[in-house]
Amino acid sequence: MKAIQVKELLARGAAGDAALVRGWLRTARHSKGVSFLDVSDGSSLAGVQVVCEPGLANYDGEVKRLDTGCAVEVEGTLAPSQGKEQALELRASRVAVLGWADADYPLQKKRHGFEFLRTIAHLRPRTNTLGAVLRVRNVAARAVHRFFQERGFVWLHTPIITASDAEGAGAMFRVTAGDAPDEFFGRPAFLTVSGQLEAEIGALSLGRVYTFGPTFRAENSNTSRHLAEFWMIEPEVAFCDLSGNRALAEEFLRSVVRAVLDEAAEDMAFFDQRIAPGVRATLEHVAGTEFAHLSYGEAIAALERSGEPFEFPVKWGADLQSEHERWLTERHVGRPVVVTDYPKEIKAFYMYANDDGRTVRAMDVLVPKVGEIIGGSQREDRLDVLRQRLRECGLDESHYGWYLDLRRFGSVPHAGFGLGFERLMLYLTGMANIRDVVPFPRVPGYAEF
């Protein structure tokens, strides 16, 4: 008999069906004449209850010794459940123990703190919350690829090791080879903070590309919103201006949110009930509403008129803080908003300079509860202006020879944006700490597993 996933069994099974399942025990309850095993294989939030009676050949020798954490293979027949938790249960005709769990198995039938669970990242996916996180993460990743693939984008595999500082901020991990840091590649090399610059190569050859891969930032930050290793989604489109880029970002975010709500309904109900009440309503609002549009100047003016006692002062030329972004989305317009045309001093060198000499064609997509979730821009495609911006930002032009070549050989307007996948996961699930939406977090002082 072929094994069936618990998710499929609970969705499609009917009383009288024979079934074979494999999984791990969340709980095992033994009474005088029967044992109840809660078997989960990670395919769904719910496990299947297995009823084991003394007639089983190994009932006294093995079944009655089973406890939380053991791995089993169960064959039996589906029957109407006597309990309230699910409609069907599995009446076992055979139980094989595939792996015993020692008595110090750390996951018991109680709620464990997330900080403790981070210390056992090899086991925490077996919990309800982390299992749900990883299933939603899978649905969201599938939705990302589907969105771009259906629109003719090419998935571009950009390098993890680079000699370019895409952000110009210098917070990069240096890659060395033993005691000879510069000899292996012939020049200093680093872990990438972004695939954007390479994505521009792809866009200016293939028209439209996207990256989806790991990136690294050497910031000594221990906040609930920062990781040293994280995944970035970065589409890049040729023959595209800021307006087209903004429309793509809005459509993309609505599409991914809609997919998660529809395709991970069970797990999203769990997050709504147990982690962040109201998260589904917030996401439904994002998926079904048109985004507002404001220039940076209009946003600053609205914030200055608000009379709100913000912790960070509001003034033209200062970057918007989370409290400002949330006020704009939650109080000022009551929906997601795209803010455009930021001061050039607070944005990266590659952003297209506006004719006013003060601003660039940048954009941030802001959503309620979080603030910025997407950042992007039209890229500077004029060679002379790009060279000037490199000088202004104190960057060595010799490190960007190939990037400048793109402006010498058939330059065209192009644009793109970036979305941190873990930041998106925080928003989708309502989880409080970014370390709990990635399987194996990498943060200052911690790189286990």
N, C-alpha and C positions, 0 to 999 in steps of 0.2 A: 504494500500500500504506500502511496506517495504522501509525504508529509504536507500539511496545509498550514499556512500562517494563521495565527489566532485572529488577526483582523479579518481575513477572508472567512474563516469559520463562523465568527459571530455575525458577519454581514449576510452570508449566503446559506449557512447551514440550516437544516430542518430536523425536527425530531425524527429519530429512526435512522439518520445518516451515520455511516461508519466514518471514523476520522482518526488520523494519526497526527499528533502534535509533538513538538519538541520545544523545550524552553527551560527557564529557571524559576525556582519557587520563590514567590514573594512571601507566602506564608504556608504553614502546614499545621492543620489542627487535627489532633488524634483523640477520638473518644473510644468508648468501650467496643462499639461494634462497627465503626466506620471512620475513615480518614478523609479530610477535605484538603485538597491541594490547589492553591492559586498559582496557575502556570502562566508565565508571561514570556513571549519571545521578542519583545520590543517592537512588534509591528503595529501596536495600537496602545492607547492609554489603558484599556481594559485587558485583564487576563481572562482565562477561562477557568472556571471551577471544575476540578476533577474529583469525582466521588469514587473512593476506593473501599471495597468491602473485603471482609476477611477471607473470602473464597479465592483471592488472588494467590498464586503459587508462592510469591515472595512477600506476602503481606507481613507476617511476623518477623521475618529475617531482615527485610529492607524497608518496606513502605512505612512501617511504624517508626522507623529511625530517621525518616526524611525530615529536613528542617529548612528554614529560609536559606536561600543561596544555592541549594543543590540543583544540578542539571538533570533533567529526566526526559525520557521518551514515553509517551502515553498513547496507547491504542484503545479505542472504545467506541461507544455509540452515544449519539446526542439524544438528550431527553429533556422534557420541560423542567426548568429549574424550580426547586422548592423555595429558593431564596428570592429576595427582592432586587438584587443587584443586576441580574441579567436574565434573559428569557430562557437560555439553554445552558445545560451543564453536560459534561462528558462523563459518562459512566464507564469506568475503566475495566477493560478485559485483560490488559497487560500494562505493567509499569516497569520500565527498565531504568535503572540508575546509571546515568552517563558520567556524573561527576559529583562526588561528595563535597560538602562545604565544611570547613573546620568550625569549631565552636566559637572562634573569635571573629566570624564574619561580621563586618562592621555595619551593615545595613539591616536594621530591624524594623518592625512595623510601628514606626513612629516618624514624626517629622524631624528631619535632621537640618541643622543650620547650613546655609550655603557656604559659609566660610569653612566649616568642617568638610563639606563635600568636595571642596577644591583640593583638599589634601589627599583625596582618594579618587582622583579623576579617572582612574582605571575601572572604577566600579560605579561612579555616580550616574552614568547613562542608564543604569537599571532603575533609578528612582523615577517617580511619575514626572517630576518637573523637568529633569534633564532629558529624559526620554522624549517628552513633548517638545522641548527646545530643539533637539536634533532632528525630529521629524518635520517640524515647521521650517527649520533651516534647509532641509532637503527640498521641501516644496517650494520655498522661496528661490533657491538656487535653480531649480528646474524652470520656474517661471521667468527668471532672468534670461536664461539661455533661450527659452521659447520666444520671448518677446523679440529679442534681436534676430534670431534665426528666421522668424516669420517675416521680418522686414528687410531681409537681404543683407544683413551684417555678416562679416567674417570674424570669427573668434580668433584673435591674434594672441599668440603666446609670447609675451614680452619677457625680457631677461630679468632674472632675480639679481644677478650681479651686474653692476653698472659703474661707470666712471662719471656719470652726470648727476648733479644735484637738481632734481626736477623742481623742487620747491624753493631752492635758494636759501634754505634756512639752516643748513649744515647739520641737522640732527640725524646723522646717518651712522650705521654700524660699518666699521671698516673690516674688510675681508683680508685675512692674512694667511700665509702658508708657513706655519712654524715660526722660525726666527728670521724669515726673509720676507717682510711684509710687502715689498714692492716688486720682487723679482718674478713672481709667478705670472702676472699679467703685464709686467713691464711698466706699470704705473699704478698709483693708488686706486683701489677698487672698493666698492661699497655694496651693501644690500640695498635694493631699490626702495625708495619711498613712494614711487608712483610709476606706472607704465605709460603715463600720458605722452611723454616726448616720443617714445617709440611708437605709440599708437598714431601719432601724427604722420610718421613714416608710412604706416599702413593705410591711413585714410587718403594720403596724397598719392597712392598707387592703386588702391582697391576701391576707393570711394567712401565706404563706410565699414568701420571695424569696431570691435569692442574687446576689452581685456577683462578678465575675471581671474584674479590670482592673488597670491600672498604678497604683502608689502611690509616694510619694517621702518620703525622710527625710534631713534635712540633718545627719547625724551625721558628724563628721570621723573616721571609723573606716576603717582599712585592713586589717581582719582578713579571713581567708578565708571568713567567714560573713556579711559585710555588703555591701550594695549601696545606692547612693543612689536608684536606680530599680528597683522590683521589682513583681511581680504578686501580688495578694492574692485569695483566695477567701473570701468572708464570707457564709454563709447566716444568715438571721434568720427566726424562726418565732414567730408569735403563739400565745397560749394554750399556752405551753410553759414548763416549769420546768427547773431544773438537771438533773434526772434524765433528762428527755426530750432535752435538749441533749447530754448525755453519750452517750446511746444513738445519736443521730444521728451524732455525730462518730466513734464507733467503727465504725459501719456504713459511713460514708463512706470512712474510711481503708482499711478492708479491701477495699472495692469497687474503689477506684482501684488499689491495689497488685495485686489479682488481675487486673485488666484489663491492666496493664502486663506482668505475667508471661506472660499468655496471648497478648496481641496484639503484643508486641514481643519475642518469644522469641529471635530471632536476635541482636538488639542486646543483650539482657540476657545472653545467653551470652558475648558479647564483653566486657561489663563484668565478668562473673564470672571470666573467664579472664585478662584483660589489665589491669584497673584495680583491682578490689577483690574478690579471691578470697573466696567465701563470701557475696557480697551476695544471690544468689538464695535461698540457704537462709535467710538472715535475713528476707527478704521473705516467703517461704513461711510462715515461723513467724508473722509478723504477720497475714498473710491468713487463716490457719487457726486462730487461737487466740482465746479469750475474754480480754478485758482485765481486769486486776486493778483494784480500786478502793481508794484510801486517802484519808483526810482529810489535810490538811496537818499537823495535829497528830500523827497516826499516823506520817506520813512522817518528821517531825522526830525523834520518839521512836525510830524504827528506826535512823535515821542516828546518833543519839547513842549507841545501844547497840552499834553496829557495831564500834567500836574502830579504825576506819580513820583513817589520818593524812591527812585531807583538807587540801588547800591552803587552802580557805576554811572558816572555823569554822562549825559548825552550831549554830544557836540559834533559838528560837521568835521570829518577827518578821523574820528575815532571808530574803531570796529564795533559792530553791534554785538552785544553780549546776549547770553541765553535769556536773561530777564527781558531784554528789549524785544528779542525775536518772539518770545511767547506772548508779550503784550500785543504786538502787532497782529499775531494770528488769532489769539483768544479774545482780545478785547476790542481791537480796532476794526478788524474786518470779519472776524468770526469764522474764518476758514483758512486753508493754506494760502500762502502768498509767496510770490516770486519777487525778490528785491534785486534791482539791476543798477548798473552804472555806479560802481563804488569808486572812492578816491584811489588813485593809482599808487599812492604811498603805502597802502595797506594790502595791496594785491601783488601777485607774482609777476615776474618780468615778461612772461609770454602772453599776457592779456592785451587785447587790441586797444590802443590808445584813442580816446575820443578827441574830436577837434577842439574841445574846450581846454585841453592841456591839463585838466585836473582829474579826469575820471577815465576809467577803462570799462570795456564792455564785458563786465563780470556779472554773474548772477548767483544768488543763493535761493534755494527753495526751502521755505520755512513751513513747518507744520505745527499744529497745536500740541501742547504737552511737552514738546522736545525743543523746538526751534529749528536751527539749520539741520537739514538732512542730506541735501545735495548742494554741491558747489561746482560752478563751471564758468565758462567764458567763451567768447569768440577769440581765436588766437591771432596774435599779431603776424600778419602775412607780408608786411612791408620790411624789406631788408634793412634799410637805413634806420627806421624807427626801432626795430628789434635790437640792432647794434647799440643804439643809444640807451635803450632800457637795460641792456646787460651792463653797460658802463655805470649807469645810475645805481644799479643794485650791487655793484662791486664784484661782479662775476667775471671770470677769465674767459674771454671770447674764444681762446684756443681750445677750450673744453667743449665748445658747442659748434665746431666746424661743420659737422654733418647737419646739425639743426639749421644753421644758416644756409647751407646748400639748398635745403628745401625751399628757401625763399629766392634762390638764384635760378632754380631750374623748374619753371612752370608753377610758380606760386599761385594759389587760389585762396579765397576766403574759406575758412574752416573753423569748426567749433566742437566743443565736447564738454563733458562734465564728469565728476567723480562722486561715487557713493560708497561709503564704508559699509561693508556688508554687516559687520557686527553692530554698527550704529542702527542700521535698518532692523536687525533682529531685536535690539532693545525696544524699538518702537512697536514692532509687530507683537511682541509677547508681553510687554509691560514689565519685563524683568528690571530690577534696580541696578544691577552691576554687570558691566560688560564682560567680566570674567566668567559669567555664568551663561553666556550665549555662544561660547566657542568651546569645542571639545577639550582643548589643552591650552589654557591661557599662558601667555608669555608676558611677564611684567618685570619691572626692576627687582632684582634679587630672587627671581623665581622662574625656573625653566625646567621643571620636572617632566617626566614622561616623554 
